[in-house]
Amino acid sequence: MTREAIPFAVPDVGTFARALGRALDARHGTKPEPPGHVELLNLLARAAGHRSYQGLRAAARMPRAAPSADEAPAAPALTPAARKALTQFDANGRLVRWPHKYSVQRLAMWILWTHFDAKRVYTEREVNEIIKLWNTWGDHVTLRRELINHRLLTRKSDCSEYRKLPARPDDETRWLLRAWRERSRLAA
């Protein structure tokens, strides 16, 4: 009998390990003996985001789609600026202080940018409310101005309408946004 080689790769080994650990803990509560071969394959596949081992096999056979614009190439770790930007936010995802370095400020603005809807027109008051909700240090005016300066939001000259601009984050920013979302999700 020939064996089929199934490639197995996970985008984040930390997330995979946590999911597998939770599944093994839950299983150990009902069955104290170690999992069998097929059950272990299913646990591994589920921890990697598939429904079952059969789903993993089917996904391995499918032709690879071209990466979407939102997917960043694999990166070993966050850049120093991205790590510093991540420390500017609390566990709930709120900005707690204004970064000193411009490169860190730029990355922090991208996180605030994610809280705006691209299809909506905002008043200045609505923009202020969103910014106040997502920061704890109290200077929403600076943050609003910086979102404009970084070309993440635009406004009419009379400040009556604000819109989210359709900006494309670079790889460093996409990895920061993923790390920020993951940290916020785990805190919830």
Buried (B, 14 or more C-beta within 10 A) or exposed (E): EEEEEEEEEBEEEEBBEEBBEEBBEEBEEEEEEEBEEEEBBBBBBBBBBBEBBEBBBEBBEEEEEEEEEEEBEEEEEBBEBBBBBBEBBBEEBBBEEBBEEEBBBBBBBBBBBBEBEEEEEBEBEEBBEBBBEBBEEEBBEEBBEBBBEBEBBEBEEEEEEBBBBEBEBEBBBBBBBBBBEEBBEEEE
